[in-house]
Amino acid sequence: MKDLTAQTRFDHDSAARARARQDSLTKPQGSLGRLEELALFMAGWRATPRPRIDRAQLVVFAGNHGVCAQGVNPFPQQVTALMVQNFRNGGAAVNQLARVAGAELSVVALDLDRPTADFTQGPAMTAAERDDAMARGAAAVDPAADVLALGEMGIGNSTVSAALCLALFGGRADDWTGAGTGAEGDTMARKIAAVATGAARHRGLAPLDLLAAIGGREQAAICGAIIAARASRIPVLLDGFICCSAAAVLHAHDPALLDHCLIAHASAEPGHAPLVQQLGKRPLLSLDMRLGEGSGAAVALSLLRHALEMHDGMATFAEAGIA
């Protein structure tokens, strides 16, 4: 992966040319704030001073988790498959948001009838299972896309995400563990205990080994998709806590692997704020969302489109005849 980051770096020449255009547009310099920054970000990664989004891809990966045997979730794992069907039928929140944002939505269900193993008892996946899920994530990426938004679905995956973060960054289990789909009372206590047990059992492993030991197939697929997008110079919009916890594995391996990624929004899940701080990035939006399924990434895609329409469509002072 070191070769990947060396070969696909931010194109500073394209970004400089985009900055020159920004500074000539009919507005005070810097007056559009992060919209200007987004245009430069896209220019550098797409290697053109006037980037466009002709094809936006939003991929939702779904998986099931053995840790649910610990009673960490108020809903059964059958809900994962039911929600996947809802996505495919067009009935979920992300379907509506993707349509408005102009994203082509696809859903990749990863062996829902074969959950990972319970990470409190042993490794969730073998290295071969992790690699297979990463390859399937990479295969879902269209190299012709101009931007990739990522989402996930999986009963129990907020428990997985909290355990990954605890093992990677330390702290206490309850620093990283939130309600997810509505855990409270005894369910929440079991969830925190599972996070603490799993992190303690597997702490100290190399990041990709930790992904196999604690992660789910959807987390591994997200990592594969991020790497594939980097190889094609495709910027990535990461959804909330669960997407970012998957990406954190790559960050722990090599922080440069996330240079082409943006965090779409600040999730209301309590673990997301400290995770964002660890990743050293600033979310684009803060809307108190915590749905998952790529919903925040879809909303952020609309913002990204605004940034590029402004950058490409505004007149320069010279074009407008303003001295």
C-alpha positions in Angstrom: 0.0 0.0 0.0 3.0 2.3 0.3 3.3 2.1 -3.5 -0.3 3.1 -3.8 0.2 6.3 -1.8 3.4 7.1 -3.6 1.8 6.7 -7.1 -1.6 8.5 -6.4 -0.7 11.7 -4.6 -2.6 15.0 -4.5 -1.9 17.0 -7.7 -0.7 20.3 -6.4 -0.4 21.8 -9.8 -4.1 21.3 -10.6 -5.0 22.6 -7.2 -2.9 25.7 -7.7 -4.6 26.3 -11.0 -8.0 25.8 -9.3 -6.9 28.3 -6.6 -6.0 30.9 -9.3 -9.5 30.5 -10.8 -11.1 30.8 -7.4 -9.3 34.0 -6.8 -10.5 35.5 -10.1 -14.2 34.7 -9.6 -16.8 37.4 -9.0 -16.7 37.3 -5.2 -14.3 38.3 -2.4 -11.5 35.9 -2.1 -12.2 33.2 0.4 -15.8 34.3 0.9 -17.3 30.9 0.2 -15.2 29.2 2.8 -15.2 25.4 2.8 -16.9 25.4 -0.6 -13.7 26.8 -2.1 -11.6 24.2 -0.1 -13.8 21.4 -1.5 -13.2 22.6 -5.1 -9.5 22.6 -4.5 -9.6 19.2 -2.9 -11.5 17.8 -5.9 -9.1 19.5 -8.3 -6.1 17.9 -6.7 -7.5 14.4 -6.5 -9.1 14.4 -10.0 -6.0 16.1 -11.4 -7.9 18.8 -13.2 -8.4 22.5 -12.3 -12.1 22.4 -13.2 -13.4 19.1 -11.8 -16.9 17.9 -12.4 -19.1 15.1 -11.0 -20.5 13.3 -14.0 -20.8 10.0 -12.1 -21.3 9.7 -8.4 -21.4 6.3 -6.8 -22.9 5.4 -3.4 -22.2 1.9 -2.2 -23.8 0.4 0.9 -22.1 -2.7 2.3 -24.1 -5.1 4.6 -22.9 -7.8 7.0 -23.9 -9.7 10.1 -22.0 -10.2 13.3 -21.3 -13.1 15.7 -21.0 -10.7 18.7 -24.8 -10.4 18.6 -24.8 -13.6 20.5 -23.8 -11.5 23.5 -27.2 -9.7 23.5 -25.8 -6.4 22.4 -28.7 -5.3 20.2 -32.4 -4.8 20.6 -33.1 -6.2 17.1 -32.5 -9.6 15.6 -30.0 -10.0 12.8 -32.7 -10.9 10.3 -33.3 -7.1 10.1 -30.1 -6.7 8.1 -31.5 -8.8 5.2 -34.9 -7.0 5.5 -33.2 -3.6 5.2 -31.1 -4.7 2.3 -34.3 -5.6 0.5 -35.8 -2.3 1.5 -32.7 -0.6 -0.1 -33.2 -2.6 -3.3 -36.9 -1.8 -3.3 -36.1 2.0 -3.0 -37.8 2.4 0.3 -35.0 3.5 2.7 -33.9 7.0 3.6 -30.7 6.6 1.6 -32.7 5.9 -1.6 -34.3 9.2 -1.4 -31.2 11.1 -0.4 -29.1 9.4 -3.2 -31.7 10.3 -5.8 -31.7 14.0 -4.8 -27.9 14.0 -4.7 -27.6 12.4 -8.1 -25.8 9.3 -6.9 -26.1 5.8 -8.4 -26.9 3.6 -5.3 -25.8 -0.1 -5.1 -26.1 -2.5 -2.2 -23.6 -5.3 -1.6 -24.8 -7.9 0.9 -21.9 -9.9 2.3 -22.8 -13.4 3.3 -25.7 -12.4 5.5 -26.6 -16.0 6.2 -23.0 -16.6 7.5 -22.3 -14.1 10.3 -18.7 -13.5 11.5 -17.6 -15.3 14.6 -18.1 -13.7 18.1 -15.0 -11.6 18.7 -15.4 -11.9 22.4 -14.6 -15.6 22.1 -12.0 -15.5 19.3 -11.2 -13.8 15.9 -14.3 -12.6 14.0 -12.8 -13.6 10.6 -9.8 -15.5 9.3 -7.3 -13.5 7.2 -8.7 -15.2 4.1 -12.3 -14.1 5.0 -11.0 -10.5 5.6 -9.2 -10.5 2.3 -12.2 -11.8 0.4 -14.4 -9.1 1.9 -11.8 -6.4 1.0 -11.7 -7.7 -2.5 -15.5 -7.6 -2.8 -15.4 -4.0 -1.6 -12.8 -3.1 -4.1 -14.7 -4.8 -6.9 -17.8 -2.7 -6.1 -16.0 0.5 -7.1 -16.4 1.8 -10.6 -13.1 3.3 -11.7 -15.0 5.7 -14.0 -16.7 7.4 -11.0 -15.8 10.9 -10.1 -16.7 10.5 -6.4 -17.5 7.6 -4.1 -19.8 7.8 -1.1 -19.7 4.9 1.3 -22.3 3.5 3.7 -23.1 0.3 5.7 -25.9 -1.7 7.2 -25.5 -4.5 9.8 -27.2 -5.3 13.1 -24.5 -5.2 15.7 -22.0 -3.2 13.7 -21.9 -0.3 16.1 -20.6 -2.7 18.7 -17.9 -3.9 16.2 -17.0 -0.2 15.5 -16.7 0.7 19.2 -14.4 -2.4 19.8 -12.2 -1.5 16.9 -11.8 2.1 18.1 -11.0 1.0 21.7 -8.4 -1.5 20.5 -6.9 1.1 18.1 -6.9 4.2 20.3 -7.4 3.1 23.9 -9.6 4.8 26.5 -12.6 3.2 28.1 -15.3 1.1 26.4 -18.0 3.5 27.3 -16.1 6.3 25.6 -16.7 4.6 22.3 -20.0 2.8 22.8 -23.3 4.5 22.0 -26.9 3.4 21.7 -26.7 2.4 18.0 -30.2 1.2 17.0 -31.5 1.8 20.5 -29.5 -0.2 23.1 -30.4 0.8 26.7 -30.5 -0.7 30.1 -29.2 -4.2 30.3 -28.6 -4.4 26.6 -26.3 -1.3 26.8 -24.5 -2.9 29.7 -23.9 -6.1 27.7 -22.8 -4.0 24.7 -20.2 -2.1 26.7 -18.9 -5.4 28.3 -18.6 -7.0 24.8 -16.6 -4.0 23.5 -14.3 -4.1 26.5 -13.8 -7.9 26.3 -13.2 -7.9 22.6 -10.7 -5.0 22.6 -8.8 -6.5 25.5 -8.6 -9.9 23.8 -7.3 -8.6 20.5 -5.4 -5.4 21.4 -1.8 -5.2 20.2 -2.5 -6.8 16.8 -1.3 -5.0 13.6 -4.2 -2.9 12.1 -5.2 -5.3 9.3 -5.0 -8.3 11.7 -7.2 -6.3 14.1 -9.7 -5.8 11.2 -9.9 -9.6 10.9 -10.1 -10.2 14.7 -12.8 -7.7 15.5 -14.2 -6.3 12.3 -17.1 -7.4 10.1 -17.3 -8.1 6.4 -18.8 -4.7 5.7 -15.9 -3.0 7.5 -13.4 -4.9 5.5 -15.3 -4.2 2.3 -15.2 -0.5 3.1 -11.4 -0.7 3.5 -11.2 -2.4 0.1 -13.4 0.2 -1.5 -11.3 3.1 -0.1 -8.1 1.5 -1.4 -9.6 0.8 -4.9 -10.9 4.4 -5.0 -7.4 5.7 -4.2 -5.9 3.7 -7.1 -8.3 5.5 -9.5 -7.9 8.9 -7.9 -11.5 8.9 -6.8 -12.3 11.1 -3.7 -14.3 9.3 -1.0 -17.1 10.5 1.2 -17.1 8.5 4.5 -20.4 8.3 6.3 -20.5 8.4 10.1 -19.1 6.4 13.0 -19.2 2.9 11.5 -17.7 4.0 8.2 -15.0 6.0 9.9 -14.1 3.2 12.3 -13.5 1.0 9.3 -11.3 3.7 7.7 -9.5 4.0 11.0 -7.9 0.7 10.4 -6.3 2.0 7.2 -5.3 5.2 9.0 -3.5 3.2 11.7 -1.7 1.3 9.0 -0.7 4.4 7.1 -2.5 7.8 7.6 -1.8 8.8 4.0 -4.2 6.1 2.9 -7.1 8.4 3.9 -5.8 11.6 2.2 -8.4 11.3 -0.5 -11.2 10.9 2.0 -13.6 13.4 3.5 -15.8 12.8 6.5 -19.3 13.6 5.4 -20.9 14.5 8.7 -20.5 14.5 12.5 -22.5 11.6 13.7 -24.5 11.9 17.0 -23.0 8.5 18.0 -20.7 9.5 21.0 -17.7 7.6 19.6 -17.6 9.7 16.5 -16.2 12.9 17.9 -13.1 11.3 19.5 -12.7 9.2 16.3 -12.8 12.3 14.1 -10.1 13.8 16.3 -7.9 10.8 15.9 -8.3 10.9 12.1 -7.4 14.5 12.0 -10.2 15.5 9.7 -13.2 17.9 10.0 -16.6 16.7 9.1 -18.4 18.7 6.3 -21.8 18.7 8.1 -23.2 18.5 11.6 -26.9 17.6 11.5 -27.2 15.3 14.6 -27.7 12.3 12.2 -26.9 8.7 13.3 -28.8 6.6 10.8 -25.9 5.1 8.9 -26.6 3.4 5.5 -24.7 6.2 3.8 -27.3 8.8 4.6 -24.9 11.5 5.7 -22.6 10.8 2.8 -25.5 11.3 0.4 -26.3 14.7 1.9 -22.6 15.7 1.8 -22.5 14.8 -1.9 -25.1 17.5 -2.6 -22.8 20.0 -0.8 -19.9 18.8 -2.9 -21.9 19.3 -6.1 -22.7 22.9 -4.9 -19.0 23.6 -4.5 -18.1 22.4 -8.0 -21.0 24.1 -9.7 -19.8 27.4 -8.1 -16.2 26.7 -9.1 -17.0 25.9 -12.7 -20.0 28.1 -13.4 -19.2 31.4 -11.9 -17.9 34.2 -14.1 -14.4 35.7 -13.5 -14.1 39.4 -13.0 -12.7 39.6 -16.5 -15.5 37.7 -18.0 -18.1 39.8 -16.2 -16.4 43.0 -17.3 -15.8 44.1 -13.7 -12.5 46.0 -13.2 
